[in-house]
Amino acid sequence: MTGIERTPGVCGGAACIAGTRIAVWVLEGYRRLGWTESKMLASYPTLRAPDLVRAWAYADANRAEIDEEIRRNDAA
């Protein structure tokens, strides 16, 4: 998916916003906790609204992967 990339050695190879170390599973986790998009954008100054659109599309299309990443990181 354009705007989402996996880079070996970066964030454990998790899907991230292109050119960043911001993992999609992290953003999805915040969304599940009730964070607003405004709060996410304020918390990550390099993040832009279109990045969130791409993150949500990726999370929706890869639900099992994202759920597993969140579960694995919650257990750590």
N, C-alpha and C positions, 0 to 999 in steps of 0.2 A: 504494500500500500504506500503510495506517495506520501512523504512526510513522516513516515514511521520507518525506523531502521533497527537492525540488530547488528551489533559489532562485537565480535569475540573479545572478551576481556573487559568490556564496558558493561557495568551493571549486571554482571553474570550472564551476559548474552541476551538479556530480556529486551523486548521491544521497547524502544525509546522514541521520543520526539526527535526527529532528524537533527543532527548537529548538537545534541545536548546529552546530558546524563539523566534526563527526566524520564523515568520508566512509566509506561502506560499503566501498569498495575498500581503504581503509587497514586497516580491521578484518580484512577477508578476507586481505589481504597478511600481516598478523601471524599470522593463523590458519595460513596456509600455511607460515610460518616456524617454526611449532611453539609459538607463544605459547598459554598456557592462558587460559581465560576469566577466571580469577582474576587473572592478570597484567594482562589488558586492563582489568578493572574497577579494579584498583589504579592503573593508569597514567592512567586517565581518570576522575577522581572524580565527574563528572556523569553518567557512563554507568551504567546499571542492567542487571541480568540480562535483563529483558524486551526491552531495546534490542538485545541481542545475538541473541536469538531472532528478532527482526524483521530484523536485518541478515543473518543466515544464510538466512532465507527469501527475502529480496530477492536475495541473491547467487546462491542456487540457481536462482531463477526468471529471473535475468537474467545468466547465466553469461558470454555473449559480451561484454556491456557491461562487466562487472567485469574480465574478462580484459584487455580493451582498455585500461581505465583503469590497471590495474596495469602493463601493458606500456609504455604512454605515459609513465607517471611513472618507471618504471625507466630509460627511455632518456633522461630529462631530466637 
